[in-house]
Amino acid sequence: MKALEEKIRRDGQVRPGNILKVDSFLNHQMDINFINEIGKEFYRLFGDRPVTKILTVEASGIGIACITAQYFHVPVVFAKKAKSLNLDGSLYITQVKSYTHNRTFDVILSKKFLNADDHVLIIDDFLANGCAVNGLLNIIEEAGATLEGVGIVIEKGFQEGGKDLRAKGVNLKSLAIIKSMSDSDIEFEEQE
C-alpha cells in the first residue's frame, strides 16, 4: 500500500532498538480517514474469506480491527492483557511477549466469544517477532476455530515473525513491509 509507505516515511520516526513510532496516525493519535482506507484494503485482501470474527490484542490493534470489521459486518473480539473483574466464566489464556514493552503478558479471551464455528481474521498494527500473532493462533487453535488470515498494517521484514508465519502456511498479508530502517531512511520490500 503505497500511501501507507509514504505516510510512514513522512510521519514515522525511527528510534533506537528498531522501534518505529507511528503514533501520530496509527496507534496513539489515529487518523481515522486513513485507517478507513486500511480497513478497505484488508477487506480487498480477505473479503472472499468466510470471516465471522475479527480478533486482535489489546490495545493498539483495536481501532484498526473495528474499522476493518465494518466492511466484513462482523464483531471484533480482542484478547485482554489483564484479567479484570468483569471477565467471568471459562477463559482462553496464552502468553505473549511484547516487543515494544519488553515484557510477557497473559492475554485472556472469554470462551463465550470464540468457538469452533468461527472463521477468524486476525488484524494488528505491527508484526515484528510474531509473538502476538502466535499467541492469538494458540487461542484460535484451542477454540477449534478456523483461521482465515492475518492482516498486519506494518511488518518489520528484517525480523523473523513474518517469515516464520509464512513458513507455517499462514495466510499473512502485510500492507507495508519494512526491509530496513535507520534514522535517515526507511526501505520497503516490493510487494505484489
C-alpha positions in Angstrom: 0.0 0.0 0.0 2.0 2.9 -1.4 0.0 5.6 0.6 0.9 3.8 3.8 4.6 3.7 2.9 4.6 7.4 2.1 2.9 8.2 5.4 5.4 6.1 7.3 8.3 7.9 5.6 6.7 11.3 6.2 5.4 10.9 9.7 7.2 7.9 11.2 10.2 8.2 13.5 12.9 5.5 13.9 14.0 5.1 17.5 16.9 3.1 19.0 16.2 -0.6 19.3 14.4 -0.9 15.9 11.4 0.9 17.2 9.2 2.7 14.6 7.0 5.4 16.1 3.8 6.0 14.0 1.9 7.4 16.9 0.8 10.5 15.0 -1.6 8.5 12.8 -1.8 4.8 13.8 -1.5 3.9 17.4 -1.8 6.8 19.7 -3.5 9.5 17.7 -5.5 7.8 15.0 -6.0 9.3 11.5 -9.5 7.8 11.0 -9.8 8.7 7.4 -6.5 6.9 6.7 -7.4 4.0 8.9 -10.6 3.7 7.0 -8.5 3.2 3.8 -6.6 0.5 5.7 -9.8 -1.3 6.6 -10.9 -1.2 2.9 -7.6 -2.7 1.9 -7.9 -5.5 4.4 -11.4 -6.2 3.0 -10.0 -6.2 -0.5 -7.4 -8.8 0.6 -9.6 -11.0 2.7 -13.2 -10.2 1.6 -13.5 -13.5 -0.2 -13.0 -15.4 3.0 -15.9 -16.5 5.2 -14.9 -14.3 8.2 -17.2 -14.4 11.2 -14.9 -12.7 13.8 -12.0 -10.3 13.7 -9.5 -10.9 16.5 -6.8 -8.7 17.9 -4.8 -8.0 21.0 -5.4 -5.1 23.4 -4.7 -2.2 22.7 -3.3 -0.7 19.5 -5.0 -3.1 17.2 -8.5 -2.5 18.4 -9.2 0.7 16.4 -7.8 -0.8 13.2 -9.8 -4.0 13.8 -13.0 -2.1 14.4 -12.8 0.0 11.3 -11.9 -3.2 9.3 -14.9 -5.0 10.8 -17.4 -2.6 9.4 -16.6 -3.9 5.9 -16.9 -7.5 6.9 -20.1 -6.8 9.0 -18.7 -9.0 11.8 -17.8 -8.4 15.5 -14.4 -7.6 16.8 -13.0 -9.7 19.7 -9.9 -8.6 21.5 -7.7 -10.5 23.9 -7.1 -8.5 27.1 -3.7 -8.1 28.7 -5.1 -8.2 32.2 -7.8 -10.2 33.9 -10.5 -7.8 35.1 -13.4 -8.3 37.4 -15.9 -8.3 34.5 -14.2 -11.4 32.9 -16.2 -14.3 34.0 -16.7 -18.0 33.0 -14.2 -20.0 31.0 -11.3 -18.3 29.5 -8.6 -18.8 26.9 -5.2 -17.7 28.3 -1.9 -17.6 26.5 1.3 -15.8 27.0 2.6 -13.1 24.6 5.9 -11.2 24.7 5.6 -7.6 23.8 8.5 -6.3 21.7 7.9 -2.7 22.5 7.2 -3.2 26.2 9.9 -5.9 26.6 7.7 -8.0 28.9 5.5 -11.0 28.8 1.7 -10.7 29.2 -1.0 -13.2 29.8 -3.6 -12.4 27.1 -7.1 -13.5 28.0 -10.3 -14.1 26.0 -13.6 -15.2 27.2 -14.6 -18.6 25.7 -18.1 -17.3 25.0 -16.8 -15.0 22.3 -14.9 -17.6 20.2 -15.8 -21.1 19.3 -15.4 -23.9 16.7 -18.0 -22.3 14.4 -15.9 -19.1 14.0 -13.8 -18.2 11.0 -11.2 -15.7 12.3 -9.3 -12.9 10.7 -6.5 -11.6 12.9 -5.8 -7.8 12.5 -2.9 -6.0 14.2 -0.9 -2.8 13.8 2.6 -4.3 13.9 4.4 -7.6 13.2 8.0 -8.0 14.5 8.8 -11.3 16.0 5.3 -12.7 15.7 4.7 -13.2 19.4 1.2 -11.5 19.5 0.0 -13.3 16.4 1.3 -16.7 17.7 -0.5 -16.1 20.9 -3.7 -15.4 19.1 -3.1 -18.5 16.9 -2.9 -20.6 20.1 -6.3 -19.2 21.2 -7.9 -19.9 17.8 -6.5 -23.5 17.9 -7.7 -24.0 21.5 -11.2 -22.8 20.5 -11.2 -25.1 17.5 -12.0 -22.1 15.2 -10.7 -21.7 11.7 -8.0 -19.1 10.8 -8.9 -17.3 7.6 -5.9 -15.0 7.6 -3.7 -12.4 9.3 -3.7 -8.8 8.3 -0.9 -6.6 9.5 -0.5 -2.9 8.9 3.3 -2.7 9.3 5.6 -5.7 9.2 9.2 -5.4 10.2 10.5 -7.7 7.4 14.0 -7.7 8.9 12.7 -9.6 11.9 11.6 -13.2 11.9 7.9 -13.0 12.6 6.5 -12.8 9.1 8.9 -15.4 7.7 8.0 -17.8 10.4 4.3 -17.4 10.0 4.5 -17.8 6.2 6.6 -20.9 6.7 3.8 -22.3 8.8 1.4 -21.7 5.9 -0.4 -18.8 7.5 -2.3 -16.6 5.0 -0.4 -13.4 6.1 -0.9 -10.1 4.3 1.0 -7.0 5.4 0.2 -3.6 4.0 3.8 -2.3 4.3 6.9 -4.5 4.9 9.9 -2.7 6.1 13.1 -4.1 4.7 15.4 -1.9 6.7 15.3 1.3 8.7 17.7 3.9 10.1 17.4 7.4 11.4 17.6 8.8 7.9 15.8 6.2 5.7 13.1 3.5 5.7 13.3 1.0 2.9 10.3 -1.2 2.0 10.1 -4.6 0.4 8.4 -4.6 -3.0 5.0 -6.3 -2.9 2.6 -7.7 -5.5 
